[in-house]
Amino acid sequence: MLSTTDQHADVVIVGAGLAGLSAAHHLTGAGLAVRVLEAAPQAGGRMATDHVDGFRLDRLWHLLTTSSAELQRAPGVDPGLLRRFLPGVLVHSGGRLHRTGEVRGGARAALTRARALAAAPRPLDHARLGASLARLAGTPTERLMARRERPAMEALLARGLPPRTVGTFLRPLLTALLSDPELITSSRCADLALRGFARGRLCVPGGGSAALPQRMAAALPDGTVRTGVRVKDASINRVLTAEHGEFRCRSLVVATGARAAAELLPGLRVPGFHPMTVLHHTAPEAPATAASLVLDADRAGPVSHTAVMSEVDPSRAPKGRTLITSTVLGTPPDDLDRRVRRHLASLYGTATGDWELLAVRHDPEAVPAMPPPHDLLRPVRLLAGLYVCGDHRDVSTPQGALHSGHRAAQAILRDLGLPPAHPGSGLEEAA
C-alpha cells in the first residue's frame, strides 16, 4: 500500500515510455517531485523486448541513429549501450547486394555514400546524388523547414535525382527509417531522417530495445516509476487509479500513445498509423552479411528491411545461435511466414527452409503517420498544468518521443517559473 506522501507529487506523468521517462528525467533534474504511472508490468511502452528460449526479441523494430542529440542525452545511455550496424547499408537490387559505402559523417560521408550506390548509376547520377546528400548533411534545420512541404516520394523525384537512383537507395532507406512503404510522410520529416543517417550511424540498444527505457527508468530517483498502475481518470491536479486510488499533483503529463491519450483527454486528435510486423527467425548458419542492414530496392516481397541481429548485438541470441530479424510494413499477407522466407532467401542468397520461426509480432498502430502538412512540434502544453507528449506530438520516432518529453518538461518549468533543466529543445534536437 502506498503512503499518503507517495501519492502526492509536483508532477504526475501517465505512461513510462520514452516520452514520459524523458520528461521525468528533466523534471527531477530541476528538483521537482515526480511520479510516473505505467499500466504495464514494466517501463518502456512500445520499446518492449520478449525473452524466448534465450533470445531477446523486440516487439517493434525502430532504427536509431547515433547523431540524435536526445538519444545521447538520455539518462543511463552510454556509448556501450548502442550497438552499431556496419557503416552504410546493403541494398538488394537486380539480384545482387550492393554496399553503399562507409559512413564517416557530414558532407564527405554523403558524397562517399553516393559514389557507392546501388546498381551502378551513371556518373552523372553519382554527381547529382552526391551533391544533394552533401548539401543535406550540412543544411541547418531552419532551411530544411523552409522547403516546400509535400509527400516524401514526390519531393525526391522533384529534386532532379534520377528515378533509378531514388528507387535503388533513397526510397528503400527512407521506407525503413520512417516505417512508411509508400513514402507519403512529410518531406520535411524525411529530410530530417535522411540527414540524421548522413551524420551518424544506424544503431539499436544492446540487449533489446527495452534496454533503453529500462536504463532511463533506473536512472530516476527510487520510487519515481510505478508499474502495474492503471489510470482510470485524470485532471490537472488529480489522477484516479484502479489499484492505488487517487494521486494529487500540481501538473499532469499524459505520455501515452495517441489513442490512449485521446481516451484520457477527449478531443485530442488521433492520427493515422503505419502498421508493422516483426518476424524473428533462427538459422543453422548466419547469412554472410555481417552486421549490416539489408534493404530491398526491387520490392520483390513483403520484407522492407532485415538484418542478422545476432551479428549486430550478440546478446540478443544464445551463444552459437543466429537471430535474423525482419520487418514487414503495412497489412501482412495471410501466408506471411512462407512469403517472408521466400523473400529472405532472395535477399540473403541462401535457402531458408530450415530456418525456425521464433516469433511474429504485429502492431496495427506501430508508428503515427506524418503526412503533409505535419507540425513537427505539435503543442505539448494544452493549458497551464496539463501537458501531453509522445511520438504523436513530434517526429514519429524514438528520438521524437524523447524530444517531446523534453519539450513537455520545459513547458512545465516555464509555467512554474523555474529555470530550464536543459535549454535545447528545438527541431535540431529531434533530428
C-alpha angles and dihedrals in degrees: 000000000000119000122240089252091054090056094057123074142153090240132017116200119198109210131033099217122120093285095051094044091048091052091047092051094053093043097048088047087060091054100258124140108242135185120194113198118200125182095204122079090250140030120257110077108208091355089088131146127198123210112222122171092329094316123116107218123188116220091212129021115222119173114224127199126218090222093071111115092201092052091050090050097047111118115255093018114123132163090265093062096060118077111204129214117228111277114283123357139271113246119199109214132152092001095305139092116237123191114221096214139255120317116219101159137261130031094326090058091049091054092046090051093049093052092054097047129141127291099359104279116202117279090255088056090054091051095048095047093042092052092046095051092042091055092045093051091057100036115116116238092245091060092048090053091050092060119103109272119230138136110306096241092050090050093050092054092044094058096073097257114141113257090236092056091047092048097046099049121356098049097049092042095050091043088059095042095047100032086230115126095187095043094228088144118120111278089230091060089046092051091052092049093048092047090051089054092049092050100046147005132282111248146164131209113269112249094024135307091285089068091075098058091037090057090047093049092048091053092060122090114279113276096019095113118054116188128195091038115131117202114218100176136002141189136163097284105022141043122195116209132190095227107034107025120228130001118196123211146159095231136019128211120192105204101167131114117292098263095046090047091054090052091056094038108038112210095035109132117247112212127213117265142221111229119224133195120192121197125193121200134176121210135194089241132021115249112248098255098098115203095339133131109235120210129188114226094175095058087219095154145004098283116102097182138348141180142182092250094187086065092049094043115011091191090072093072135042114263111284094014128111126225121196115187122193134181128216115192126205125014110344119232120249093246091049103152095045093050093044092050091051091049093046090051088059095043095048098033094232140100114269101185093106095047115116120226107227101179146340119210121188127185118179090195099041099133129020110238119244107198118164130304090047125164105217090195103043110181114276093184111075093173137326106306097013123087139163130199141169139110088293089068096050137011109337096243135093088259089054091051090053090048094050090053089051091051092049091052091050091051091052092049091050092050091050092048094244127137116257116265089221122005102214115090106134129116091277087069093053097050 
